Amino acid sequence: MITKIYQYRGRIIVLFFAVILLLAGFFYYQNNALEVTNLTFESDSIPDEFEGYKMVQLSDLHNKSFGQEQQKLVDKVEDAEPEIIVFTGDIIDSRRYQEKQAITLIEKLSTIAPVYYVTGNHEWHSGNYDQLEPQLIDAGATVLHNAAVTIESNGAAINLLGVSDPNFSEGMAEDQALEASIETAFEDIPDDEAFTMLLSHRPEWLEVYAAKPIDVVFTGHAHGGQFRFPLLGGVIAPGQGFFPNYTSGTYTSNETTMIVNRGLGNSVIPVRLFNRPEITVVTLSKTKGSPQ
């Protein structure tokens, strides 16, 4: 009898540790297995010369590493064969500030394609952005601080604007700061009738973006809602609270489409659930319609 009790207890202990190991493996996969999302953005405003033009969007690294020297992440981006790479903020985490992971990533990405970067709220709250920015530039990033560049392909051109997180505009309401930043960025472009893209960290201000002549906006910040469930979508996001409206994928208002990247790392909430780190690959196509 005593022997059977010990055998039963032993089986319970083995089962307990097996469940723990399975859960650990599951959560490791959820937070480390990179997912590539492919989107096609279709618009008759895209020049013929940009047909099939491919971009990779990354966001919200928060100091995370993917393999030694970020090689797993870099390999995934390289496989996508992008013409440009855009990074929409929070490349570092303000609560545990480190630079190495961010600088290493930019150095390697810039050997694949030109990298364009805008800040997020964590860059501001870290108090270290003044020392971070020159390192990002030296690593190969073009930092768009309320500025714009012209992207060329086969003799045609489109506009790429980038705005800093509204925290950088101290003393202003966030929507007013973003509006002013976008207006400043538009001053840099030679043709405001051309196809125009915007990099901005915050998805909650879609209506601010949609009030401007912007075709597509790339954002992050929401971390995909952190935990994602069927029918419910994302559960919580900074700036939007519980059951946020904008967490992942595409959203359209007026003539503006916003693409929200789920991000790569975590911050205040340390784990993701059914919400793997995301690389977004966007292909431009001159066909009237909406993103596929």
Backbone as JSON, one array per atom type, in Angstrom:
{
  "sequence": "MITKIYQYRGRIIVLFFAVILLLAGFFYYQNNALEVTNLTFESDSIPDEFEGYKMVQLSDLHNKSFGQEQQKLVDKVEDAEPEIIVFTGDIIDSRRYQEKQAITLIEKLSTIAPVYYVTGNHEWHSGNYDQLEPQLIDAGATVLHNAAVTIESNGAAINLLGVSDPNFSEGMAEDQALEASIETAFEDIPDDEAFTMLLSHRPEWLEVYAAKPIDVVFTGHAHGGQFRFPLLGGVIAPGQGFFPNYTSGTYTSNETTMIVNRGLGNSVIPVRLFNRPEITVVTLSKTKGSPQ",
  "N": [[0.83, -1.22, 0.0], [1.86, 1.26, 0.9], [3.91, 1.47, -0.93], [2.47, 1.82, -3.34], [1.31, 4.3, -2.87], [3.56, 5.97, -2.85], [4.39, 5.58, -5.49], [2.23, 6.71, -6.85], [2.4, 9.33, -5.95], [4.88, 9.98, -7.0], [4.32, 9.91, -9.75], [2.61, 12.1, -9.96], [4.34, 14.18, -9.36], [6.16, 13.99, -11.49], [4.4, 14.53, -13.61], [3.67, 17.14, -12.95], [6.11, 18.56, -13.29], [6.48, 18.06, -15.98], [4.36, 19.46, -17.13], [5.12, 22.05, -16.39], [7.49, 22.32, -17.89], [6.46, 22.13, -20.48], [4.83, 24.43, -20.55], [6.79, 26.39, -20.2], [8.25, 26.06, -22.57], [6.25, 26.69, -24.41], [5.71, 29.45, -23.81], [8.22, 30.48, -24.31], [8.41, 30.08, -27.06], [6.28, 31.72, -27.95], [7.3, 34.24, -27.42], [9.69, 34.46, -28.73], [9.82, 33.29, -31.26], [10.03, 34.42, -34.37], [7.66, 36.02, -36.47], [6.7, 36.45, -39.79], [4.88, 38.81, -41.49], [3.19, 39.31, -44.44], [2.19, 41.92, -46.49], [0.35, 43.55, -49.08], [0.3, 46.69, -50.37], [-1.95, 48.45, -52.16], [-2.42, 50.95, -54.57], [-3.5, 53.48, -56.79], [-1.99, 55.7, -56.79], [0.63, 55.1, -56.57], [3.7, 55.26, -58.24], [4.42, 53.8, -61.47], [7.0, 52.85, -61.56], [7.5, 51.94, -59.05], [6.26, 49.56, -58.75], [5.93, 46.54, -57.11], [7.8, 47.23, -55.24], [9.56, 46.69, -52.26], [9.29, 46.76, -48.74], [10.51, 46.53, -45.38], [9.16, 46.55, -42.17], [10.02, 47.19, -38.82], [9.64, 47.26, -35.24], [9.63, 48.47, -31.82], [11.76, 47.09, -30.31], [12.88, 47.06, -27.72], [15.31, 46.4, -26.41], [15.61, 43.69, -26.89], [17.12, 40.55, -27.84], [17.69, 38.53, -30.67], [18.95, 35.71, -31.17], [22.55, 35.24, -31.44], [24.24, 38.29, -31.72], [21.99, 39.39, -32.94], [21.37, 37.79, -35.11], [19.35, 35.97, -35.97], [17.1, 37.56, -36.38], [18.1, 39.36, -38.28], [18.64, 37.63, -40.41], [16.04, 36.86, -41.17], [15.02, 39.29, -42.07], [16.75, 39.8, -44.19], [16.09, 37.7, -45.89], [13.68, 38.61, -46.88], [14.35, 40.45, -48.79], [14.3, 43.42, -48.94], [13.85, 46.78, -50.31], [14.03, 49.05, -48.73], [14.31, 49.55, -45.15], [12.29, 50.16, -42.36], [12.06, 51.56, -39.11], [10.02, 51.87, -36.37], [10.29, 53.11, -33.74], [10.97, 52.89, -30.1], [13.34, 51.37, -29.82], [15.02, 50.9, -27.8], [14.69, 50.18, -24.23], [13.3, 52.08, -21.69], [13.28, 51.45, -19.0], [15.28, 49.67, -18.49], [17.81, 50.5, -19.59], [19.81, 49.9, -22.39], [22.23, 49.84, -24.98], [23.55, 48.2, -26.77], [22.17, 46.04, -28.11], [20.47, 47.42, -29.83], [22.21, 49.02, -31.43], [23.82, 47.06, -32.61], [21.86, 45.73, -34.14], [21.04, 47.75, -35.97], [23.46, 48.24, -37.31], [23.81, 45.82, -38.69], [21.45, 45.58, -40.19], [21.69, 47.77, -41.89], [23.47, 46.95, -43.77], [21.97, 45.49, -45.43], [19.87, 47.04, -46.55], [18.89, 50.52, -47.0], [18.19, 52.12, -43.89], [15.57, 53.58, -42.11], [14.56, 55.56, -39.41], [12.46, 56.34, -36.62], [11.74, 57.91, -33.47], [10.43, 56.47, -30.38], [8.31, 56.53, -27.43], [9.89, 55.45, -25.41], [12.54, 56.1, -26.0], [12.55, 58.8, -25.36], [11.82, 58.78, -22.59], [13.96, 57.43, -21.51], [15.99, 59.23, -21.07], [18.41, 59.24, -22.28], [18.65, 59.76, -24.94], [20.1, 61.66, -26.38], [22.7, 60.66, -26.43], [22.25, 58.28, -27.67], [21.24, 58.72, -30.29], [23.41, 59.73, -32.08], [24.92, 57.38, -32.19], [23.19, 55.58, -33.44], [23.03, 56.8, -35.93], [25.72, 56.64, -36.76], [25.81, 53.9, -36.97], [24.36, 53.47, -39.22], [21.71, 54.27, -39.62], [19.15, 56.4, -40.91], [17.89, 59.03, -39.3], [14.75, 60.29, -38.86], [13.65, 63.11, -37.81], [11.0, 64.71, -37.46], [11.02, 65.2, -40.21], [11.67, 64.73, -43.76], [12.34, 62.55, -46.54], [13.19, 61.88, -49.96], [12.36, 59.06, -51.74], [13.71, 57.14, -54.28], [13.17, 55.34, -57.32], [14.06, 53.86, -60.23], [14.02, 56.35, -61.51], [11.64, 57.56, -60.72], [9.81, 59.04, -57.91], [8.89, 58.92, -54.45], [7.46, 60.12, -51.36], [8.85, 59.98, -48.08], [8.08, 60.46, -44.84], [8.96, 61.25, -41.45], [8.17, 61.33, -38.01], [8.98, 62.42, -34.71], [8.36, 60.9, -31.5], [5.55, 62.2, -29.69], [6.23, 62.89, -27.06], [8.63, 64.18, -27.23], [7.98, 66.74, -27.79], [7.69, 68.75, -25.56], [5.26, 70.01, -23.27], [3.16, 70.2, -25.01], [-0.03, 69.01, -26.13], [-0.52, 65.59, -27.12], [-1.78, 65.06, -29.65], [-1.69, 67.58, -30.85], [1.04, 68.0, -30.92], [1.87, 65.98, -32.69], [0.52, 66.79, -35.01], [1.78, 69.26, -35.52], [4.38, 68.34, -35.91], [4.13, 66.76, -38.2], [3.41, 68.69, -40.08], [5.78, 70.17, -40.11], [7.52, 68.23, -41.17], [6.45, 67.97, -43.74], [7.38, 70.25, -44.93], [9.81, 69.6, -45.95], [9.53, 68.25, -48.35], [9.61, 68.1, -51.93], [7.4, 67.71, -53.57], [4.23, 67.65, -52.76], [2.15, 66.29, -53.81], [2.89, 63.82, -54.52], [3.02, 60.23, -53.99], [2.81, 59.41, -50.59], [4.36, 58.43, -47.6], [4.36, 57.82, -44.07], [6.28, 57.61, -41.11], [5.58, 56.87, -37.81], [5.38, 56.55, -34.3], [3.01, 56.13, -32.79], [-0.11, 54.51, -32.88], [-2.64, 55.28, -32.03], [-3.43, 57.73, -32.91], [-4.7, 57.85, -35.42], [-6.66, 59.45, -36.68], [-5.49, 61.96, -36.7], [-3.39, 61.58, -38.51], [-4.89, 60.93, -40.75], [-6.02, 63.3, -41.45], [-4.22, 64.59, -42.96], [-2.47, 64.79, -46.15], [-1.65, 61.94, -46.58], [-0.72, 58.76, -47.63], [-0.06, 56.2, -46.58], [0.63, 55.04, -43.3], [3.11, 53.99, -41.05], [3.19, 52.37, -37.99], [3.79, 51.48, -34.48], [4.14, 50.57, -31.18], [1.77, 49.53, -29.82], [2.23, 46.88, -29.23], [0.83, 44.75, -30.26], [-1.38, 44.46, -28.67], [-0.55, 42.88, -26.64], [-1.61, 40.42, -25.32], [-3.36, 38.2, -27.33], [-6.51, 37.14, -28.53], [-8.91, 35.0, -30.16], [-11.61, 36.63, -31.78], [-11.65, 38.64, -29.76], [-9.23, 39.99, -30.18], [-6.45, 42.16, -29.52], [-5.59, 42.69, -26.05], [-4.66, 44.74, -24.29], [-3.15, 47.96, -24.56], [-0.6, 50.47, -24.6], [-1.58, 53.85, -24.22], [-4.07, 53.3, -25.24], [-5.43, 51.61, -23.58], [-7.58, 49.02, -22.22], [-8.77, 46.48, -24.47], [-8.01, 47.67, -27.04], [-8.35, 49.75, -30.01], [-6.55, 49.79, -32.15], [-4.18, 47.62, -32.96], [-2.88, 45.67, -34.56], [-2.01, 44.96, -37.91], [-3.92, 46.42, -40.64], [-5.59, 49.58, -40.92], [-8.04, 51.91, -41.97], [-8.76, 55.31, -42.64], [-10.53, 57.98, -44.01], [-8.56, 58.79, -46.72], [-6.34, 57.54, -45.9], [-4.26, 54.87, -44.96], [-3.31, 52.95, -42.2], [-0.67, 51.03, -40.96], [-0.09, 48.76, -38.45], [2.49, 47.53, -36.65], [3.24, 44.67, -34.66], [5.44, 44.6, -33.07], [8.63, 43.68, -31.5], [9.79, 43.18, -28.96], [9.26, 43.23, -25.34], [7.99, 45.23, -22.6], [6.78, 46.79, -19.97], [4.84, 44.82, -19.42], [5.93, 41.6, -19.32], [5.61, 39.38, -21.02], [4.29, 37.83, -24.02], [1.28, 36.61, -25.55], [-0.08, 34.39, -27.8], [0.85, 36.05, -29.8], [3.2, 36.59, -31.49], [6.58, 37.9, -31.92], [6.95, 40.33, -34.49], [7.75, 40.73, -37.93], [7.09, 42.93, -40.46], [6.39, 42.8, -43.84], [6.0, 44.82, -46.53], [4.66, 45.23, -49.68], [4.57, 47.36, -52.43], [2.06, 48.21, -54.8], [0.78, 49.17, -57.92], [-2.2, 49.27, -58.13], [-5.53, 50.03, -57.97], [-7.12, 49.94, -54.88], [-7.23, 48.27, -51.72], [-5.03, 47.42, -48.9], [-3.88, 44.05, -48.98]],
  "CA": [[0.0, 0.0, 0.0], [2.75, 2.42, 0.97], [4.63, 1.54, -2.22], [1.56, 2.39, -4.34], [1.15, 5.72, -2.57], [4.78, 6.64, -3.32], [4.37, 5.55, -6.95], [1.24, 7.7, -7.28], [2.96, 10.66, -5.68], [5.96, 10.18, -7.96], [3.73, 10.23, -11.04], [2.09, 13.47, -9.87], [5.49, 15.09, -9.43], [6.65, 13.95, -12.87], [3.41, 15.23, -14.44], [3.77, 18.55, -12.62], [7.29, 19.12, -13.95], [6.27, 17.99, -17.43], [3.5, 20.6, -17.48], [5.94, 23.26, -16.25], [8.39, 22.37, -19.03], [5.66, 22.43, -21.67], [4.44, 25.84, -20.49], [7.99, 27.19, -20.44], [8.52, 25.98, -24.0], [5.2, 27.43, -25.11], [5.91, 30.88, -23.65], [9.46, 30.83, -25.02], [8.07, 30.15, -28.48], [5.43, 32.88, -28.16], [8.04, 35.48, -27.25], [10.97, 34.44, -29.44], [9.7, 32.79, -32.63], [9.67, 35.54, -35.24], [6.61, 35.8, -37.47], [6.75, 37.38, -40.93], [3.56, 39.15, -42.04], [3.31, 39.9, -45.77], [1.07, 42.76, -46.92], [0.48, 44.29, -50.33], [-0.42, 47.96, -50.35], [-2.33, 48.76, -53.53], [-2.93, 52.31, -54.76], [-3.19, 54.01, -58.1], [-1.07, 56.82, -56.6], [2.0, 54.59, -56.59], [4.27, 55.32, -59.59], [4.68, 52.51, -62.11], [8.37, 52.44, -61.28], [7.54, 51.35, -57.71], [5.52, 48.3, -58.73], [6.69, 45.46, -56.49], [8.78, 47.78, -54.3], [9.36, 45.96, -51.01], [9.77, 47.4, -47.51], [10.37, 45.8, -44.13], [8.94, 47.37, -40.98], [10.29, 46.64, -37.5], [9.26, 48.22, -34.21], [9.56, 48.08, -30.41], [12.73, 46.07, -29.94], [12.99, 47.06, -26.25], [16.56, 45.74, -26.0], [15.56, 42.23, -27.05], [18.06, 39.92, -28.76], [17.21, 37.34, -31.39], [20.16, 35.02, -31.56], [23.8, 35.95, -31.23], [24.4, 39.48, -32.56], [20.71, 39.63, -33.63], [21.47, 37.16, -36.41], [18.09, 35.36, -36.4], [16.26, 38.64, -36.9], [18.73, 39.88, -39.49], [18.45, 36.65, -41.48], [14.65, 36.95, -41.62], [14.88, 40.53, -42.86], [17.51, 39.62, -45.43], [15.31, 36.79, -46.75], [12.59, 39.37, -47.49], [14.95, 41.24, -49.88], [13.66, 44.73, -49.02], [14.57, 47.94, -50.84], [14.32, 49.86, -47.55], [13.86, 49.04, -43.86], [11.85, 51.26, -41.5], [11.94, 51.18, -37.7], [9.07, 52.85, -35.83], [10.42, 53.52, -32.35], [11.21, 52.03, -28.93], [14.41, 50.42, -30.1], [15.55, 50.59, -26.47], [13.68, 50.21, -23.18], [13.71, 53.11, -20.73], [13.37, 50.91, -17.64], [16.53, 48.89, -18.39], [18.47, 51.08, -20.76], [21.0, 49.31, -22.98], [22.39, 50.29, -26.36], [24.25, 47.23, -27.61], [21.27, 45.29, -28.99], [19.95, 48.34, -30.85], [23.28, 49.41, -32.34], [24.18, 45.87, -33.38], [20.82, 45.48, -35.13], [21.1, 48.76, -37.05], [24.68, 48.0, -38.09], [23.63, 44.68, -39.59], [20.37, 45.87, -41.13], [22.12, 48.77, -42.87], [24.2, 46.28, -44.85], [20.95, 44.87, -46.3], [19.12, 48.08, -47.25], [18.83, 51.75, -46.21], [17.36, 52.04, -42.7], [14.98, 54.85, -41.68], [14.19, 55.34, -38.02], [11.87, 57.4, -35.81], [11.76, 57.6, -32.04], [9.23, 56.16, -29.62], [8.26, 57.16, -26.11], [10.95, 54.96, -24.53], [13.74, 56.88, -26.24], [12.42, 60.03, -24.58], [11.81, 58.52, -21.15], [15.25, 56.91, -21.07], [16.88, 60.33, -20.73], [19.72, 58.99, -22.9], [18.54, 59.79, -26.4], [21.16, 62.48, -26.96], [23.87, 59.83, -26.69], [21.86, 57.16, -28.53], [21.03, 59.1, -31.69], [24.62, 59.68, -32.91], [25.34, 56.0, -32.38], [22.31, 55.01, -34.46], [23.44, 57.37, -37.21], [27.01, 56.02, -37.11], [25.55, 52.5, -37.31], [23.8, 53.42, -40.56], [20.31, 54.67, -39.7], [18.74, 57.77, -41.19], [16.92, 59.4, -38.27], [13.8, 61.28, -39.35], [13.13, 63.87, -36.68], [10.08, 65.68, -38.08], [11.7, 65.47, -41.47], [11.25, 63.89, -44.88], [13.3, 62.25, -47.59], [12.62, 61.4, -51.2], [12.79, 57.71, -52.1], [13.7, 57.05, -55.73], [13.26, 54.03, -57.97], [13.98, 53.93, -61.69], [13.73, 57.71, -61.96], [10.44, 58.08, -60.07], [10.05, 59.35, -56.51], [7.8, 59.0, -53.48], [7.87, 60.81, -50.13], [8.87, 59.27, -46.8], [8.15, 61.39, -43.72], [9.1, 60.64, -40.14], [7.97, 62.26, -36.89], [9.4, 61.95, -33.39], [7.28, 60.67, -30.55], [5.08, 63.49, -29.15], [6.9, 63.23, -25.8], [9.74, 65.08, -27.52], [7.43, 68.1, -27.86], [7.26, 69.0, -24.19], [4.31, 71.08, -23.05], [2.09, 70.17, -26.01], [-0.87, 67.82, -26.18], [0.05, 64.66, -28.09], [-2.32, 65.23, -31.0], [-1.18, 68.84, -31.37], [2.46, 67.8, -31.2], [1.98, 65.2, -33.92], [0.09, 67.61, -36.13], [2.84, 70.22, -35.8], [5.54, 67.6, -36.43], [3.84, 66.35, -39.58], [3.5, 69.9, -40.89], [7.21, 70.47, -40.26], [8.09, 67.25, -42.09], [5.99, 68.26, -45.1], [8.17, 71.35, -45.48], [11.02, 69.04, -46.57], [9.29, 67.51, -49.58], [9.45, 68.96, -53.1], [6.13, 67.47, -54.26], [3.26, 67.1, -51.8], [1.15, 65.53, -54.55], [3.43, 62.48, -54.74], [2.67, 59.19, -53.02], [3.46, 59.83, -49.35], [4.34, 57.5, -46.47], [4.75, 58.42, -42.8], [6.69, 56.77, -39.98], [5.22, 57.47, -36.53], [5.33, 55.47, -33.32], [1.72, 55.97, -32.11], [-1.26, 54.18, -33.73], [-3.91, 55.79, -31.5], [-3.75, 59.03, -33.52], [-5.02, 57.66, -36.83], [-7.43, 60.57, -37.24], [-4.54, 63.05, -36.97], [-2.7, 61.25, -39.76], [-5.85, 60.91, -41.85], [-6.35, 64.69, -41.8], [-3.14, 65.08, -43.82], [-2.38, 64.06, -47.43], [-0.73, 60.81, -46.35], [-1.3, 57.53, -48.18], [0.12, 55.06, -45.67], [1.37, 55.33, -42.07], [3.66, 52.83, -40.36], [3.24, 52.62, -36.56], [4.02, 50.34, -33.6], [3.73, 51.03, -29.84], [0.69, 48.79, -29.16], [2.69, 45.52, -28.9], [-0.19, 43.79, -30.68], [-2.34, 44.23, -27.6], [0.18, 42.04, -25.68], [-2.25, 39.09, -25.37], [-4.34, 38.22, -28.42], [-7.45, 36.03, -28.48], [-9.9, 35.03, -31.24], [-12.77, 37.52, -31.63], [-11.32, 39.78, -28.93], [-8.06, 40.71, -30.63], [-5.52, 42.53, -28.47], [-6.24, 42.93, -24.77], [-4.28, 46.01, -23.67], [-2.09, 48.65, -25.28], [-0.32, 51.8, -24.06], [-2.27, 54.93, -24.91], [-5.41, 52.9, -25.64], [-6.08, 50.89, -22.5], [-8.08, 47.67, -22.48], [-9.45, 46.22, -25.73], [-7.68, 48.82, -27.91], [-8.86, 49.74, -31.38], [-5.5, 49.66, -33.16], [-3.12, 46.79, -32.38], [-2.19, 44.81, -35.5], [-2.57, 44.94, -39.26], [-4.22, 47.65, -41.35], [-6.78, 50.35, -40.59], [-8.17, 52.99, -42.95], [-9.63, 56.45, -42.36], [-10.45, 58.86, -45.18], [-7.73, 58.19, -47.77], [-5.09, 57.12, -45.25], [-4.19, 53.53, -44.37], [-2.3, 52.79, -41.16], [-0.19, 49.68, -40.7], [0.4, 48.65, -37.07], [3.37, 46.39, -36.41], [3.07, 44.18, -33.29], [6.67, 44.79, -32.32], [9.55, 42.57, -31.31], [10.1, 42.92, -27.57], [8.29, 43.55, -24.3], [8.45, 46.23, -21.66], [6.15, 46.7, -18.65], [4.31, 43.45, -19.35], [7.12, 40.91, -19.83], [5.34, 38.23, -21.89], [3.26, 37.88, -25.05], [0.48, 35.39, -25.66], [-0.68, 34.3, -29.13], [1.21, 37.36, -30.33], [4.63, 36.44, -31.67], [7.29, 39.06, -32.46], [6.53, 40.46, -35.89], [8.4, 41.45, -39.02], [6.1, 43.22, -41.48], [6.93, 43.02, -45.18], [4.98, 45.52, -47.31], [4.97, 45.37, -51.1], [3.76, 48.38, -53.09], [1.52, 47.78, -56.09], [-0.04, 50.21, -58.53], [-3.52, 48.77, -58.45], [-6.45, 50.71, -57.07], [-7.73, 49.02, -53.93], [-6.79, 48.38, -50.34], [-4.03, 46.4, -48.57], [-4.35, 42.66, -49.01]],
  "C": [[0.86, 1.26, 0.0], [3.5, 2.6, -0.34], [3.77, 2.18, -3.29], [1.37, 3.89, -4.14], [2.37, 6.5, -3.1], [4.85, 6.66, -4.84], [3.41, 6.61, -7.5], [1.78, 9.12, -7.11], [4.07, 10.98, -6.68], [5.43, 10.56, -9.34], [3.19, 11.66, -11.07], [3.23, 14.48, -10.01], [6.05, 15.15, -10.85], [5.71, 14.73, -13.79], [3.5, 16.74, -14.22], [4.95, 19.2, -13.36], [7.17, 19.07, -15.46], [5.42, 19.15, -17.91], [4.28, 21.9, -17.43], [6.86, 23.41, -17.46], [7.64, 22.71, -20.32], [5.25, 23.91, -21.7], [5.63, 26.76, -20.75], [8.34, 27.21, -21.92], [7.52, 26.78, -24.82], [5.43, 28.94, -25.03], [7.22, 31.34, -24.32], [9.18, 31.0, -26.51], [7.26, 31.41, -28.77], [6.22, 34.18, -28.15], [9.33, 35.55, -28.05], [10.89, 33.96, -30.89], [9.17, 33.9, -33.53], [8.62, 35.13, -36.27], [6.71, 36.87, -38.55], [5.34, 37.56, -41.48], [3.76, 39.86, -43.38], [2.04, 40.65, -46.14], [1.38, 43.36, -48.28], [-0.35, 45.55, -50.23], [-0.67, 48.4, -51.79], [-2.91, 50.16, -53.62], [-2.57, 52.79, -56.15], [-2.31, 55.25, -58.02], [0.39, 56.38, -56.64], [2.53, 54.66, -58.02], [4.52, 53.92, -60.15], [6.04, 51.95, -61.73], [8.51, 51.79, -59.9], [6.71, 50.07, -57.63], [6.41, 47.2, -58.16], [7.75, 45.93, -55.51], [8.51, 47.22, -52.91], [10.03, 46.69, -49.84], [9.6, 46.45, -46.34], [10.17, 46.8, -43.0], [9.25, 46.56, -39.73], [9.91, 47.7, -36.47], [9.46, 47.6, -32.83], [10.48, 46.91, -30.05], [12.87, 45.94, -28.43], [14.15, 46.22, -25.75], [16.62, 44.24, -26.29], [16.61, 41.76, -28.06], [17.41, 38.69, -29.39], [18.44, 36.63, -31.95], [21.4, 35.86, -31.29], [23.95, 37.09, -32.23], [23.18, 39.73, -33.44], [20.6, 38.86, -34.95], [20.16, 36.52, -36.89], [17.15, 36.4, -37.0], [16.81, 39.17, -38.21], [18.52, 38.92, -40.67], [17.03, 36.7, -42.04], [14.44, 38.19, -42.49], [15.58, 40.37, -44.21], [16.74, 38.72, -46.41], [14.19, 37.52, -47.48], [13.05, 40.22, -48.67], [14.3, 42.62, -50.02], [14.53, 45.77, -49.72], [14.91, 48.92, -49.72], [13.78, 49.15, -46.31], [13.46, 50.23, -43.01], [11.66, 50.73, -40.08], [11.15, 52.26, -36.99], [9.1, 52.95, -34.31], [10.57, 52.44, -31.3], [12.24, 50.95, -29.24], [15.13, 50.04, -28.82], [14.39, 50.6, -25.47], [14.16, 51.15, -22.08], [13.91, 52.56, -19.32], [14.66, 50.12, -17.42], [17.37, 49.27, -19.61], [19.75, 50.33, -21.13], [21.05, 49.75, -24.43], [22.85, 49.18, -27.3], [23.32, 46.54, -28.6], [20.77, 46.16, -30.13], [21.02, 48.67, -31.89], [23.7, 48.23, -33.22], [23.16, 45.61, -34.48], [20.91, 46.47, -36.28], [22.33, 48.55, -37.91], [24.47, 46.89, -39.11], [22.53, 44.93, -40.62], [20.83, 46.82, -42.24], [23.0, 48.19, -43.97], [23.24, 45.6, -45.83], [20.27, 45.91, -47.17], [19.19, 49.36, -46.41], [17.82, 51.63, -45.07], [16.89, 53.44, -42.31], [14.31, 54.63, -40.33], [13.51, 56.58, -37.43], [11.81, 56.94, -34.36], [10.39, 57.16, -31.53], [9.28, 56.82, -28.27], [9.39, 56.69, -25.19], [12.27, 55.67, -24.77], [13.73, 58.16, -25.42], [12.57, 59.76, -23.08], [13.14, 57.97, -20.63], [16.17, 58.02, -20.57], [18.25, 60.22, -21.38], [19.7, 59.16, -24.42], [19.64, 60.62, -27.05], [22.43, 61.68, -27.24], [23.53, 58.66, -27.62], [21.8, 57.56, -30.0], [22.31, 59.09, -32.52], [25.14, 58.27, -33.15], [24.49, 55.3, -33.44], [22.71, 55.52, -35.85], [24.76, 56.76, -37.68], [26.83, 54.57, -37.54], [24.88, 52.35, -38.68], [22.37, 53.85, -40.71], [20.19, 56.13, -40.14], [17.62, 58.1, -40.2], [16.04, 60.53, -38.81], [13.14, 61.95, -38.15], [12.29, 65.02, -37.24], [10.66, 66.17, -39.4], [11.22, 64.5, -42.54], [12.41, 63.66, -45.82], [12.53, 61.82, -48.83], [13.21, 60.03, -51.51], [12.64, 57.56, -53.61], [13.82, 55.6, -56.2], [13.06, 54.21, -59.46], [13.55, 55.32, -62.19], [12.48, 58.33, -61.38], [10.7, 58.28, -58.59], [8.76, 59.31, -55.71], [8.35, 59.67, -52.21], [7.83, 59.87, -48.93], [9.1, 60.3, -45.7], [8.34, 60.61, -42.42], [8.95, 61.67, -39.04], [8.42, 61.6, -35.6], [8.18, 61.73, -32.51], [6.84, 62.0, -29.93], [5.67, 63.85, -27.8], [8.07, 64.18, -26.01], [9.29, 66.53, -27.65], [6.84, 68.44, -26.5], [6.28, 70.17, -24.12], [3.18, 71.13, -24.04], [1.25, 68.91, -25.84], [-0.37, 66.91, -27.3], [-0.47, 64.87, -29.5], [-1.81, 66.53, -31.64], [0.3, 68.72, -31.73], [2.66, 67.03, -32.5], [1.58, 66.01, -35.14], [1.18, 68.61, -36.52], [4.06, 69.53, -36.41], [5.34, 67.19, -37.87], [3.94, 67.56, -40.51], [4.95, 70.31, -41.13], [7.85, 69.52, -41.26], [7.68, 67.53, -43.52], [6.78, 69.4, -45.74], [9.41, 70.85, -46.22], [10.79, 68.44, -47.95], [9.07, 68.45, -50.76], [8.09, 68.84, -53.77], [5.14, 66.83, -53.3], [2.1, 66.39, -52.49], [1.62, 64.09, -54.79], [2.92, 61.52, -53.69], [3.48, 59.41, -51.76], [3.26, 58.79, -48.25], [4.86, 58.23, -45.22], [5.17, 57.35, -41.82], [6.36, 57.51, -38.69], [5.0, 56.34, -35.53], [3.91, 55.13, -32.89], [0.57, 55.65, -33.05], [-2.56, 54.84, -33.28], [-4.33, 57.11, -32.13], [-4.01, 58.92, -35.01], [-5.74, 58.87, -37.43], [-6.55, 61.8, -37.49], [-3.83, 62.81, -38.29], [-3.65, 61.37, -40.95], [-6.28, 62.31, -42.27], [-5.31, 65.31, -42.71], [-3.11, 64.27, -45.12], [-1.34, 62.95, -47.37], [-1.42, 59.54, -46.84], [-1.22, 56.36, -47.2], [1.01, 55.47, -44.5], [1.84, 54.02, -41.46], [3.8, 53.18, -38.88], [3.54, 51.33, -35.79], [3.35, 50.57, -32.26], [2.73, 50.12, -29.12], [1.08, 47.38, -28.76], [1.63, 44.46, -29.25], [-1.3, 43.57, -29.68], [-1.83, 43.28, -26.53], [-0.34, 40.6, -25.62], [-3.35, 39.15, -26.42], [-5.2, 36.96, -28.36], [-8.42, 36.13, -29.65], [-11.12, 35.87, -30.84], [-12.44, 38.77, -30.81], [-10.2, 40.62, -29.5], [-7.13, 41.0, -29.48], [-6.24, 42.94, -27.2], [-5.92, 44.31, -24.2], [-3.13, 46.63, -24.44], [-1.85, 50.02, -24.66], [-1.0, 52.88, -24.9], [-3.68, 54.6, -25.32], [-6.16, 52.12, -24.55], [-6.54, 49.5, -22.9], [-8.89, 47.63, -23.77], [-9.27, 47.39, -26.71], [-8.18, 48.63, -29.34], [-7.79, 49.38, -32.41], [-4.32, 48.88, -32.59], [-2.3, 46.03, -33.41], [-2.84, 44.89, -36.87], [-2.88, 46.32, -39.79], [-5.56, 48.25, -40.93], [-6.83, 51.54, -41.54], [-9.15, 54.04, -42.46], [-9.43, 57.47, -43.46], [-9.63, 58.17, -46.27], [-6.42, 57.65, -47.21], [-5.23, 55.72, -44.67], [-3.04, 53.49, -43.36], [-1.96, 51.32, -40.98], [0.42, 49.65, -39.31], [1.21, 47.36, -36.93], [3.28, 45.97, -34.94], [4.33, 44.28, -32.45], [7.45, 43.51, -32.09], [9.76, 42.19, -29.85], [8.96, 43.28, -26.64], [8.87, 44.6, -23.37], [7.81, 46.02, -20.29], [5.56, 45.32, -18.43], [5.33, 42.54, -20.03], [6.87, 39.75, -20.79], [4.24, 38.56, -22.9], [2.5, 36.56, -25.05], [-0.28, 35.42, -26.98], [-0.39, 35.58, -29.93], [2.72, 37.39, -30.53], [5.28, 37.72, -32.19], [7.15, 39.12, -33.98], [7.51, 41.26, -36.75], [7.34, 41.67, -40.09], [6.79, 43.52, -42.8], [5.8, 43.61, -46.04], [5.47, 45.69, -48.74], [4.02, 46.38, -51.72], [3.31, 47.89, -54.45], [0.6, 48.86, -56.64], [-1.33, 49.6, -59.05], [-4.49, 49.4, -57.48], [-7.13, 49.68, -56.18], [-7.21, 49.28, -52.55], [-5.76, 47.3, -50.04], [-4.64, 45.02, -48.5], [-4.0, 41.97, -47.71]]
}
